Amino acid sequence: MDKQSRRGLLKNAAKVAVAVTGGAVAAKSASAQGSGKLEKKAYPAPPPSTDGKRPLFSGAVSYGNTLYLAGVGAHFPGTIEEHTKHVLDELEKKLISAGSSMEKVLKVNVYLNDLKDYDGMNKVYATANWGSIPPVRTTVAPAAGIPGNSLVEIDLIAYI
């Protein structure tokens, strides 16, 4: 492939990146990559180990301007509506503490302990402030259930 063809492909790829992610997000990412400052960060930073063991997982990790939040459940007796509200509120707190928001969520995974709770979960899920473009979502009801007797667990990916 000659230089002219490669240059055209790169220009088209850049246009697509800006159209898909928004100019500011693409510029921030390109700036971070150009300066070599992309790094993996945990929110909050994991505490130092006192027993020589590393934590099994982080609650939230970013890389560049992409933020990944671990699954959050509701570990108290209640309805699917109460559990969903609690989980969404907790996720929003984590997003804000990492410099993001519900409007910046790109992908959501919802795990239901029982698929019969789908409509009740959706009723509360629809009240979240996802902004003008809701995130993509996958909803599953795993055969083995959710750890900790939560009726719902949600994880997500957002940008900062």
DOKE-812916 format. One record per atom (N, C-alpha, C, O): residue in three letters; atom name; x, y, z. Coordinates in steps of 0.02 Angstrom, whole numbers, plus 50000, padded with zeros to 5 digits. Each point is the difference from the previous one (the first is absolute). Example, Ala and Ser with C-alpha at 12.3 -4.5 7.8 and 13.67 -1.06 7.14 Angstrom:
residues 2
Ala; N; 50660; 49716; 50390
Ala; CA; 49955; 50059; 50000
Ala; C; 50045; 50060; 50000
Ala; O; 50052; 49999; 50033
Ser; N; 49930; 50054; 49931
Ser; CA; 50042; 50059; 50003
Ser; C; 49961; 50055; 50037
Ser; O; 50025; 50055; 50008
END
This chain:
residues 160
Met; N; 50042; 49942; 50000
Met; CA; 49958; 50058; 50000
Met; C; 50045; 50062; 50000
Met; O; 50047; 50004; 50039
Asp; N; 49938; 50044; 49917
Asp; CA; 50041; 50060; 49996
Asp; C; 49982; 50050; 50055
Asp; O; 49948; 49993; 50033
Lys; N; 50095; 50059; 49975
Lys; CA; 49990; 50050; 50052
Lys; C; 49932; 50035; 49994
Lys; O; 49967; 50013; 50050
Gln; N; 50015; 50003; 49888
Gln; CA; 49938; 50037; 49989
Gln; C; 49939; 49959; 50022
Gln; O; 49955; 50027; 50032
Ser; N; 50044; 49908; 49954
Ser; CA; 49944; 49957; 50020
Ser; C; 49997; 49994; 50075
Ser; O; 49946; 50003; 50030
Arg; N; 50112; 49987; 50002
Arg; CA; 50003; 49995; 50073
Arg; C; 49976; 50064; 50033
Arg; O; 49961; 49997; 50049
Arg; N; 50060; 50059; 49926
Arg; CA; 49980; 50065; 50027
Arg; C; 49924; 50008; 49995
Arg; O; 49968; 50023; 50047
Gly; N; 50003; 49957; 49897
Gly; CA; 49927; 50004; 49991
Gly; C; 49963; 49955; 50050
Gly; O; 49950; 50021; 50028
Leu; N; 50076; 49919; 49983
Leu; CA; 49970; 49954; 50048
Leu; C; 50003; 50029; 50071
Leu; O; 49951; 49997; 50037
Leu; N; 50106; 50032; 49980
Leu; CA; 50008; 50029; 50067
Leu; C; 49953; 50060; 50010
Leu; O; 49971; 50008; 50054
Lys; N; 50022; 50033; 49894
Lys; CA; 49954; 50057; 50005
Lys; C; 49929; 49976; 50010
Lys; O; 49963; 50028; 50042
Asn; N; 50016; 49922; 49920
Asn; CA; 49933; 49973; 50008
Asn; C; 49990; 49969; 50069
Asn; O; 49947; 50009; 50030
Ala; N; 50102; 49955; 49995
Ala; CA; 49995; 49970; 50067
Ala; C; 49994; 50055; 50053
Ala; O; 49961; 49992; 50047
Ala; N; 50075; 50062; 49945
Ala; CA; 49996; 50056; 50048
Ala; C; 49931; 50031; 49998
Ala; O; 49972; 50016; 50053
Lys; N; 50000; 49993; 49888
Lys; CA; 49932; 50028; 49994
Lys; C; 49949; 49956; 50034
Lys; O; 49956; 50024; 50035
Val; N; 50050; 49911; 49956
Val; CA; 49954; 49952; 50031
Val; C; 50008; 50004; 50076
Val; O; 49950; 50000; 50036
Ala; N; 50111; 50002; 49989
Ala; CA; 50012; 50003; 50072
Ala; C; 49968; 50062; 50030
Ala; O; 49969; 49996; 50054
Val; N; 50038; 50060; 49913
Val; CA; 49970; 50062; 50025
Val; C; 49924; 49995; 49998
Val; O; 49967; 50022; 50047
Ala; N; 50006; 49951; 49899
Ala; CA; 49927; 49994; 49995
Ala; C; 49972; 49953; 50053
Ala; O; 49947; 50014; 50028
Val; N; 50086; 49931; 49985
Val; CA; 49976; 49951; 50048
Val; C; 50008; 50023; 50072
Val; O; 49954; 49993; 50040
Thr; N; 50104; 50034; 49978
Thr; CA; 50015; 50016; 50070
Thr; C; 49989; 50072; 50018
Thr; O; 49997; 50017; 50059
Gly; N; 49997; 50026; 49892
Gly; CA; 49995; 50071; 50015
Gly; C; 50070; 50030; 49999
Gly; O; 50048; 49969; 50023
Gly; N; 49958; 50090; 49950
Gly; CA; 50066; 50032; 49991
Gly; C; 50040; 50006; 50063
Gly; O; 50060; 49985; 50000
Ala; N; 49910; 50036; 50055
Ala; CA; 50038; 50011; 50062
Ala; C; 50028; 49935; 50027
Ala; O; 50057; 49997; 50022
Val; N; 49903; 49949; 49975
Val; CA; 50024; 49936; 50026
Val; C; 50057; 49975; 49957
Val; O; 50051; 49976; 50026
Ala; N; 49943; 50028; 49908
Ala; CA; 50053; 49978; 49956
Ala; C; 50063; 50041; 50010
Ala; O; 50055; 49973; 50001
Ala; N; 49936; 50093; 50006
Ala; CA; 50058; 50044; 50010
Ala; C; 50035; 49984; 50066
Ala; O; 50062; 49998; 50003
Lys; N; 49899; 49991; 50050
Lys; CA; 50029; 49984; 50065
Lys; C; 50040; 49935; 49996
Lys; O; 50056; 49996; 50026
Ser; N; 49916; 49954; 49942
Ser; CA; 50033; 49935; 49993
Ser; C; 50063; 50007; 49958
Ser; O; 50052; 49972; 50018
Ala; N; 49944; 50064; 49927
Ala; CA; 50059; 50008; 49956
Ala; C; 50054; 50038; 50037
Ala; O; 50059; 49985; 49994
Ser; N; 49921; 50066; 50044
Ser; CA; 50049; 50039; 50039
Ser; C; 50035; 49956; 50051
Ser; O; 50061; 50004; 50008
Ala; N; 49900; 49954; 50028
Ala; CA; 50030; 49957; 50051
Ala; C; 50047; 49949; 49967
Ala; O; 50053; 49986; 50026
Gln; N; 49926; 49986; 49916
Gln; CA; 50042; 49951; 49967
Gln; C; 50064; 50032; 49974
Gln; O; 50054; 49971; 50004
Gly; N; 49940; 50090; 49969
Gly; CA; 50058; 50034; 49973
Gly; C; 50051; 50017; 50054
Gly; O; 50060; 50002; 49986
Ser; N; 49917; 50012; 50075
Ser; CA; 50046; 50018; 50053
Ser; C; 50024; 49939; 50039
Ser; O; 50041; 50007; 50045
Gly; N; 49934; 49933; 49937
Gly; CA; 50021; 49940; 50035
Gly; C; 49974; 49994; 50071
Gly; O; 50028; 49964; 50040
Lys; N; 49917; 50072; 49976
Lys; CA; 49974; 50001; 50068
Lys; C; 49941; 49954; 50012
Lys; O; 49968; 50006; 50052
Leu; N; 50016; 49950; 49903
Leu; CA; 49947; 49952; 50013
Leu; C; 50021; 49955; 50056
Leu; O; 50055; 49971; 49999
Glu; N; 49902; 50022; 50050
Glu; CA; 50017; 49956; 50055
Glu; C; 49937; 49969; 50029
Glu; O; 49945; 50027; 49994
Lys; N; 50064; 49917; 50038
Lys; CA; 49945; 49966; 50033
Lys; C; 49996; 50027; 50071
Lys; O; 50049; 50000; 50037
Lys; N; 49890; 50023; 49983
Lys; CA; 49990; 50027; 50067
Lys; C; 49939; 49967; 50032
Lys; O; 49951; 49984; 49965
Ala; N; 50052; 50005; 50100
Ala; CA; 49943; 49973; 50038
Ala; C; 49967; 50056; 50039
Ala; O; 50034; 50047; 50023
Tyr; N; 49900; 49949; 49984
Tyr; CA; 49960; 50049; 50038
Tyr; C; 49960; 49964; 50053
Tyr; O; 49957; 49960; 49981
Pro; N; 50053; 50050; 50082
Pro; CA; 50057; 50034; 50029
Pro; C; 50062; 49956; 49992
Pro; O; 49994; 49940; 49985
Ala; N; 50064; 50089; 50025
Ala; CA; 50062; 49961; 49995
Ala; C; 49997; 49944; 50052
Ala; O; 49978; 50012; 50056
Pro; N; 50044; 49927; 49926
Pro; CA; 49997; 49946; 50049
Pro; C; 50045; 50014; 50060
Pro; O; 50055; 50027; 49992
Pro; N; 49922; 49955; 50068
Pro; CA; 50042; 50012; 50059
Pro; C; 50061; 49955; 49998
Pro; O; 49999; 49947; 49969
Pro; N; 50054; 50074; 50064
Pro; CA; 50060; 49958; 50002
Pro; C; 49984; 49934; 50037
Pro; O; 49961; 50000; 50048
Ser; N; 50067; 49947; 49929
Ser; CA; 49988; 49935; 50030
Ser; C; 50036; 49994; 50067
Ser; O; 50058; 50019; 50007
Thr; N; 49906; 49956; 50042
Thr; CA; 50031; 49990; 50066
Thr; C; 50018; 49926; 50010
Thr; O; 50037; 49983; 50046
Asp; N; 49935; 49974; 49911
Asp; CA; 50014; 49929; 50008
Asp; C; 50038; 49970; 49941
Asp; O; 50007; 49939; 49995
Gly; N; 50018; 50104; 49960
Gly; CA; 50038; 49976; 49942
Gly; C; 49957; 49977; 49942
Gly; O; 50026; 49981; 49948
Lys; N; 49908; 50020; 50060
Lys; CA; 49955; 49979; 49946
Lys; C; 49974; 50060; 49962
Lys; O; 49987; 50053; 50029
Arg; N; 50006; 49939; 49906
Arg; CA; 49971; 50052; 49958
Arg; C; 49924; 49993; 50001
Arg; O; 49974; 49945; 50009
Pro; N; 49989; 50110; 49981
Pro; CA; 49927; 49995; 49995
Pro; C; 49981; 49957; 49940
Pro; O; 50037; 49997; 49951
Leu; N; 49905; 49971; 50053
Leu; CA; 49976; 49958; 49944
Leu; C; 49978; 50043; 49940
Leu; O; 50010; 49980; 49943
Phe; N; 49960; 50078; 50071
Phe; CA; 49978; 50043; 49946
Phe; C; 49992; 50071; 50026
Phe; O; 49999; 50012; 50060
Ser; N; 49997; 50035; 49893
Ser; CA; 49988; 50070; 50016
Ser; C; 49927; 50016; 49986
Ser; O; 49969; 49969; 49957
Gly; N; 50003; 50079; 50079
Gly; CA; 49931; 50021; 49988
Gly; C; 49992; 50041; 49937
Gly; O; 49948; 49999; 49968
Ala; N; 50104; 50039; 50015
Ala; CA; 49999; 50041; 49940
Ala; C; 50072; 50010; 49976
Ala; O; 50045; 50013; 50039
Val; N; 49964; 49979; 49895
Val; CA; 50066; 50008; 49970
Val; C; 49992; 50041; 49936
Val; O; 49954; 49988; 49960
Ser; N; 50091; 50060; 50029
Ser; CA; 50000; 50037; 49937
Ser; C; 50065; 49986; 49963
Ser; O; 50051; 49982; 50029
Tyr; N; 49945; 50026; 49906
Tyr; CA; 50058; 49999; 49957
Tyr; C; 49988; 50054; 49948
Tyr; O; 49955; 49996; 49959
Gly; N; 50088; 50055; 50043
Gly; CA; 49986; 50059; 49957
Gly; C; 49936; 50031; 50024
Gly; O; 49992; 50015; 50059
Asn; N; 49961; 49995; 49896
Asn; CA; 49936; 50031; 50019
Asn; C; 49943; 49949; 50004
Asn; O; 49942; 50019; 50002
Thr; N; 50075; 49915; 49999
Thr; CA; 49949; 49949; 50006
Thr; C; 49999; 49974; 50072
Thr; O; 50052; 49985; 50029
Leu; N; 49888; 50010; 49999
Leu; CA; 49990; 49980; 50069
Leu; C; 49959; 49936; 50002
Leu; O; 49947; 49995; 49968
Tyr; N; 50076; 49956; 50070
Tyr; CA; 49966; 49936; 50009
Tyr; C; 49979; 49994; 50073
Tyr; O; 50042; 50005; 50045
Leu; N; 49893; 49984; 49968
Leu; CA; 49976; 49991; 50068
Leu; C; 49980; 49927; 50010
Leu; O; 49965; 49970; 49959
Ala; N; 50059; 50001; 50097
Ala; CA; 49983; 49931; 50017
Ala; C; 49925; 49996; 50018
Ala; O; 49968; 50050; 50014
Gly; N; 50007; 49889; 49984
Gly; CA; 49930; 49990; 50016
Gly; C; 49982; 50021; 50070
Gly; O; 50038; 49989; 50048
Val; N; 49904; 50043; 49959
Val; CA; 49974; 50021; 50065
Val; C; 49933; 49964; 50010
Val; O; 49958; 49998; 49955
Gly; N; 50033; 49974; 50104
Gly; CA; 49938; 49967; 50017
Gly; C; 49968; 50035; 50059
Gly; O; 50026; 50049; 50026
Ala; N; 49917; 49925; 49996
Ala; CA; 49964; 50026; 50058
Ala; C; 49992; 49941; 50049
Ala; O; 49965; 49952; 49985
His; N; 50068; 50052; 50071
His; CA; 50003; 49944; 50046
His; C; 49959; 50013; 50062
His; O; 50026; 50004; 50056
Phe; N; 49909; 50004; 49933
Phe; CA; 49952; 50010; 50054
Phe; C; 49933; 49974; 49976
Phe; O; 49989; 49996; 49939
Pro; N; 49965; 49987; 50105
Pro; CA; 49934; 49978; 49978
Pro; C; 49964; 50057; 49965
Pro; O; 50002; 50057; 50023
Gly; N; 49964; 49928; 49922
Gly; CA; 49963; 50052; 49965
Gly; C; 49973; 49975; 49934
Gly; O; 50009; 49942; 49982
Thr; N; 49958; 50102; 49983
Thr; CA; 49970; 49985; 49935
Thr; C; 50051; 50013; 49945
Thr; O; 50052; 50030; 50012
Ile; N; 49932; 49947; 49928
Ile; CA; 50045; 50014; 49943
Ile; C; 50005; 50075; 49988
Ile; O; 50053; 50025; 49981
Glu; N; 49893; 50012; 50030
Glu; CA; 50002; 50072; 49991
Glu; C; 50047; 50033; 50050
Glu; O; 50039; 50043; 49982
Glu; N; 49956; 49936; 50081
Glu; CA; 50044; 50028; 50052
Glu; C; 50073; 49983; 49986
Glu; O; 50045; 50041; 50008
His; N; 49967; 49897; 49972
His; CA; 50069; 49978; 49985
His; C; 50027; 50039; 49940
His; O; 50058; 50023; 50002
Thr; N; 49903; 49984; 49945
Thr; CA; 50023; 50036; 49940
Thr; C; 50016; 50072; 50017
Thr; O; 50051; 50027; 49977
Lys; N; 49906; 50006; 50060
Lys; CA; 50012; 50070; 50020
Lys; C; 50064; 50006; 50040
Lys; O; 50041; 50044; 49986
His; N; 49969; 49912; 50062
His; CA; 50060; 50001; 50041
His; C; 50063; 49991; 49956
His; O; 50049; 50038; 50008
Val; N; 49949; 49913; 49947
Val; CA; 50058; 49986; 49958
Val; C; 50016; 50059; 49954
Val; O; 50058; 50020; 49994
Leu; N; 49891; 50009; 49975
Leu; CA; 50012; 50058; 49956
Leu; C; 50027; 50060; 50039
Leu; O; 50043; 50036; 49975
Asp; N; 49932; 49974; 50086
Asp; CA; 50025; 50055; 50041
Asp; C; 50074; 49989; 50018
Asp; O; 50040; 50047; 49998
Glu; N; 49978; 49892; 50020
Glu; CA; 50069; 49985; 50017
Glu; C; 50046; 50008; 49940
Glu; O; 50056; 50026; 50006
Leu; N; 49922; 49951; 49936
Leu; CA; 50040; 50008; 49939
Leu; C; 50010; 50074; 49983
Leu; O; 50055; 50020; 49981
Glu; N; 49892; 50019; 50027
Glu; CA; 50007; 50072; 49986
Glu; C; 50051; 50032; 50047
Glu; O; 50040; 50041; 49978
Lys; N; 49960; 49941; 50086
Lys; CA; 50050; 50026; 50047
Lys; C; 50071; 49983; 49977
Lys; O; 50045; 50042; 50002
Lys; N; 49964; 49896; 49976
Lys; CA; 50067; 49978; 49977
Lys; C; 50020; 50038; 49937
Lys; O; 50058; 50020; 49993
Leu; N; 49896; 49989; 49962
Leu; CA; 50015; 50038; 49939
Leu; C; 50022; 50071; 50016
Leu; O; 50051; 50024; 49974
Ile; N; 49912; 50009; 50069
Ile; CA; 50016; 50069; 50019
Ile; C; 50068; 50004; 50034
Ile; O; 50039; 50045; 49987
Ser; N; 49975; 49907; 50058
Ser; CA; 50064; 50002; 50036
Ser; C; 50060; 49989; 49953
Ser; O; 50056; 50020; 50016
Ala; N; 49932; 49949; 49926
Ala; CA; 50053; 49989; 49952
Ala; C; 50002; 50054; 49946
Ala; O; 50041; 49997; 49954
Gly; N; 49915; 50053; 50051
Gly; CA; 50000; 50055; 49951
Gly; C; 49954; 49988; 49941
Gly; O; 50009; 50031; 49947
Ser; N; 49943; 49925; 50059
Ser; CA; 49954; 49985; 49946
Ser; C; 49928; 50013; 50023
Ser; O; 49990; 50034; 50050
Ser; N; 49961; 49939; 49913
Ser; CA; 49930; 50010; 50018
Ser; C; 49958; 49948; 49964
Ser; O; 50024; 49964; 49956
Met; N; 49913; 50032; 50062
Met; CA; 49954; 49953; 49967
Met; C; 49992; 50017; 49926
Met; O; 49991; 49955; 49959
Glu; N; 50013; 50109; 50024
Glu; CA; 49993; 50021; 49930
Glu; C; 50058; 49975; 49956
Glu; O; 49994; 49998; 49939
Lys; N; 50062; 49983; 50093
Lys; CA; 50059; 49978; 49963
Lys; C; 50007; 49924; 49998
Lys; O; 50052; 49975; 49978
Val; N; 49897; 49990; 50043
Val; CA; 50001; 49927; 49998
Val; C; 49990; 49976; 49928
Val; O; 49955; 50022; 49965
Leu; N; 50088; 49932; 50015
Leu; CA; 49998; 49973; 49931
Leu; C; 49969; 49930; 49997
Leu; O; 49964; 49985; 49953
Lys; N; 50049; 49974; 50098
Lys; CA; 49980; 49929; 49998
Lys; C; 49978; 49979; 50070
Lys; O; 50034; 50016; 50049
Val; N; 49911; 49949; 49956
Val; CA; 49974; 49975; 50063
Val; C; 49986; 49925; 49994
Val; O; 49971; 49978; 49950
Asn; N; 50049; 49985; 50100
Asn; CA; 49982; 49929; 50006
Asn; C; 49957; 49993; 50061
Asn; O; 50020; 50019; 50055
Val; N; 49920; 49953; 49937
Val; CA; 49954; 49989; 50055
Val; C; 49993; 49925; 50010
Val; O; 49985; 49963; 49952
Tyr; N; 50025; 50015; 50109
Tyr; CA; 49993; 49929; 50017
Tyr; C; 49941; 49994; 50049
Tyr; O; 50001; 50029; 50055
Leu; N; 49948; 49934; 49925
Leu; CA; 49942; 49990; 50043
Leu; C; 50002; 49931; 50031
Leu; O; 50017; 49951; 49967
Asn; N; 49967; 50045; 50097
Asn; CA; 49997; 49936; 50033
Asn; C; 49945; 49957; 49970
Asn; O; 50005; 49938; 49998
Asp; N; 49941; 50095; 49978
Asp; CA; 49944; 49964; 49970
Asp; C; 49972; 50043; 49944
Asp; O; 49986; 50059; 50010
Leu; N; 50006; 49913; 49931
Leu; CA; 49977; 50038; 49942
Leu; C; 49930; 50029; 50011
Leu; O; 49980; 50047; 49965
Lys; N; 49982; 49926; 50082
Lys; CA; 49933; 50027; 50014
Lys; C; 50003; 50072; 50026
Lys; O; 49950; 50035; 50000
Asp; N; 50109; 49986; 50023
Asp; CA; 50009; 50068; 50026
Asp; C; 50017; 50051; 49946
Asp; O; 50012; 50058; 50015
Tyr; N; 49989; 49920; 49922
Tyr; CA; 50020; 50044; 49944
Tyr; C; 49958; 50064; 49997
Tyr; O; 50028; 50054; 49995
Asp; N; 49906; 49940; 50008
Asp; CA; 49957; 50059; 49994
Asp; C; 50009; 50048; 50059
Asp; O; 50003; 50061; 49990
Gly; N; 50002; 49912; 50071
Gly; CA; 50011; 50042; 50059
Gly; C; 50066; 50037; 49997
Gly; O; 50004; 50058; 50018
Met; N; 50049; 49907; 49960
Met; CA; 50065; 50031; 49993
Met; C; 49997; 50055; 49948
Met; O; 50025; 50055; 50011
Asn; N; 49944; 49931; 49932
Asn; CA; 49995; 50050; 49946
Asn; C; 49963; 50063; 50021
Asn; O; 50017; 50055; 49979
Lys; N; 49932; 49936; 50064
Lys; CA; 49961; 50058; 50024
Lys; C; 50046; 50050; 50036
Lys; O; 49994; 50060; 49989
Val; N; 50051; 49915; 50052
Val; CA; 50046; 50044; 50037
Val; C; 50057; 50022; 49955
Val; O; 50021; 50058; 50002
Tyr; N; 50006; 49895; 49958
Tyr; CA; 50056; 50015; 49955
Tyr; C; 49983; 50060; 49955
Tyr; O; 50043; 50041; 49985
Ala; N; 49894; 49962; 49993
Ala; CA; 49978; 50053; 49954
Ala; C; 50002; 50069; 50033
Ala; O; 49998; 50051; 49965
Thr; N; 50004; 49952; 50101
Thr; CA; 50001; 50065; 50035
Thr; C; 50070; 50029; 50007
Thr; O; 50008; 50058; 50019
Ala; N; 50044; 49902; 49966
Ala; CA; 50069; 50025; 50006
Ala; C; 50013; 50054; 49947
Ala; O; 49971; 49998; 49946
Asn; N; 50072; 50049; 50070
Asn; CA; 50016; 50055; 49954
Asn; C; 50057; 49978; 49954
Asn; O; 50058; 50017; 50011
Trp; N; 49924; 49947; 49936
Trp; CA; 50050; 49976; 49952
Trp; C; 50017; 50053; 49949
Trp; O; 50043; 49989; 49957
Gly; N; 49925; 50069; 50044
Gly; CA; 50011; 50052; 49950
Gly; C; 49958; 49986; 49939
Gly; O; 49954; 49959; 50001
Ser; N; 50061; 50077; 49945
Ser; CA; 49959; 49995; 49940
Ser; C; 50012; 49935; 49961
Ser; O; 49958; 49979; 49961
Ile; N; 50100; 49989; 50049
Ile; CA; 50015; 49937; 49966
Ile; C; 50012; 49947; 50054
Ile; O; 50051; 50002; 50034
Pro; N; 49901; 49952; 49975
Pro; CA; 50010; 49949; 50051
Pro; C; 50057; 49953; 49981
Pro; O; 50016; 49992; 49941
Pro; N; 50015; 49977; 50110
Pro; CA; 50054; 49953; 49985
Pro; C; 49973; 49936; 49969
Pro; O; 49941; 49985; 50004
Val; N; 50103; 49978; 49964
Val; CA; 49981; 49933; 49978
Val; C; 49995; 49957; 50063
Val; O; 50031; 50015; 50050
Arg; N; 49929; 49931; 49946
Arg; CA; 49988; 49960; 50060
Arg; C; 49991; 49927; 49982
Arg; O; 49971; 49983; 49949
Thr; N; 50054; 49975; 50095
Thr; CA; 49987; 49929; 49997
Thr; C; 49969; 49980; 50067
Thr; O; 50024; 50021; 50053
Thr; N; 49924; 49939; 49945
Thr; CA; 49968; 49975; 50061
Thr; C; 49998; 49925; 49997
Thr; O; 49977; 49970; 49951
Val; N; 50047; 49998; 50103
Val; CA; 50000; 49927; 50004
Val; C; 49976; 49979; 50069
Val; O; 50004; 50037; 50048
Ala; N; 49971; 49902; 49955
Ala; CA; 49981; 49969; 50063
Ala; C; 50041; 49936; 50005
Ala; O; 49980; 49948; 49974
Pro; N; 50079; 50056; 50060
Pro; CA; 50043; 49941; 50003
Pro; C; 49967; 49942; 50038
Pro; O; 49964; 50011; 50049
Ala; N; 50048; 49929; 49927
Ala; CA; 49968; 49941; 50030
Ala; C; 50018; 49990; 50073
Ala; O; 49960; 49976; 50039
Ala; N; 50100; 50043; 49980
Ala; CA; 50023; 49990; 50069
Ala; C; 49980; 50057; 50047
Ala; O; 50011; 49994; 50060
Gly; N; 49960; 50059; 49914
Gly; CA; 49982; 50056; 50043
Gly; C; 50057; 50049; 50009
Gly; O; 50053; 49994; 49969
Ile; N; 49936; 50055; 50074
Ile; CA; 50048; 50053; 50014
Ile; C; 50027; 49990; 50070
Ile; O; 49961; 49986; 50046
Pro; N; 50104; 50022; 49964
Pro; CA; 50027; 49993; 50068
Pro; C; 49970; 50050; 50049
Pro; O; 49983; 50056; 49982
Gly; N; 50009; 49922; 50081
Gly; CA; 49976; 50046; 50052
Gly; C; 49925; 50010; 50002
Gly; O; 49977; 50045; 50034
Asn; N; 49985; 49915; 49931
Asn; CA; 49927; 50003; 50000
Asn; C; 49971; 50066; 49975
Asn; O; 49944; 50017; 50017
Ser; N; 50093; 50019; 49943
Ser; CA; 49973; 50061; 49969
Ser; C; 49954; 49979; 49943
Ser; O; 50012; 49950; 49966
Leu; N; 49935; 50088; 50024
Leu; CA; 49954; 49985; 49946
Leu; C; 50027; 50026; 49933
Leu; O; 49979; 49976; 49947
Val; N; 50067; 50072; 50056
Val; CA; 50030; 50029; 49940
Val; C; 50072; 50020; 50014
Val; O; 50016; 50021; 50055
Glu; N; 50025; 49973; 49894
Glu; CA; 50068; 50026; 50002
Glu; C; 50012; 50035; 49934
Glu; O; 49980; 49976; 49947
Ile; N; 50053; 50082; 50056
Ile; CA; 50013; 50039; 49939
Ile; C; 50072; 50021; 49999
Ile; O; 50027; 50024; 50050
Asp; N; 50006; 49967; 49892
Asp; CA; 50066; 50029; 49988
Asp; C; 49995; 50044; 49939
Asp; O; 49952; 49995; 49962
Leu; N; 50098; 50048; 50027
Leu; CA; 49996; 50045; 49943
Leu; C; 50068; 50025; 49978
Leu; O; 50050; 49993; 50035
Ile; N; 49949; 50037; 49906
Ile; CA; 50059; 50033; 49970
Ile; C; 49978; 50071; 49982
Ile; O; 49946; 50011; 49971
Ala; N; 50096; 50038; 50047
Ala; CA; 49985; 50070; 49986
Ala; C; 50064; 50035; 49977
Ala; O; 50053; 49969; 49998
Tyr; N; 49941; 50093; 49984
Tyr; CA; 50060; 50040; 49986
Tyr; C; 50004; 50056; 50051
Tyr; O; 49950; 50019; 50030
Ile; N; 50109; 50008; 49977
Ile; CA; 50013; 50054; 50048
Ile; C; 50007; 50064; 49962
Ile; O; 50010; 50053; 50029
END
